[in-house]
Amino acid sequence: MLTTLAFVVGIVLLASSGVQVLIPETGQNGLDWIRDVDDAGGSFFAGGWLIVTGGIFALLGLIGFYEPLRRAHPLLILGPILAVVGFVFVTISHAIPLVLGYEFVPGYVDAGSVTRAALRVDFDTWAVACLVFNYIGDALVWGVVVPLYAWASLRTRVVPRWIGWLGLFTAVFAGWLGLFAPASSVLDGLTFLGFVGFFAWMAAMGMALLRRGSTAEELAPLAAQG
């Protein structure tokens, strides 16, 4: 629930600052990002730090989900392990733009035309690094961890089944289709559905687990109970 709250508020602050995305792109879009960040002020950094914090909350949540779901199958041990690896990449991809905003953007704005030409190569390199790190992290979290947990929740009586199906919806749109998003603007647009689904799934899982009773019968797979 804290994950969802932090990301929603963070995204609102970014949008209100005039910066469309936290992670910059290359080329002209990257130059526009530099200009927007320079004009944005504190709202950009407040929103960015909330998104970084939300990622840490999400990591803690995914680690916590393992305990009530672990009896579904021994493979569930991959959940917290890959969640840690994935969110390390995601957090780095969210933190580097803040570093660029603090140091690179003012230096670029104050530089002369010759220096700016050289700095663009450096900026594009950092932007690509952020995009690659974010791609790897999203593939692990949305493409592996979320469907693994969703399958486990469907196999057990830990949370309502609709939450498991919501997790699979997230995996399909944000994780599996997201793997091919860089090659298609249409697929990239569809990943937004999975992005929204992920935060709804995180909040629903958190609320359901807080409300449930931790009996041994709830933790047993359905197949074993039949």
PyMOL commands that set and color helices and strands:
alter all, ss='L'
color gray80, all
select helices_A, chain A and resi 2-17+27-40+42-72+74-110+113-155+161-183+185-211+216-219+222-225
alter helices_A, ss='H'
color red, helices_A
deselect
rebuild
show_as cartoon
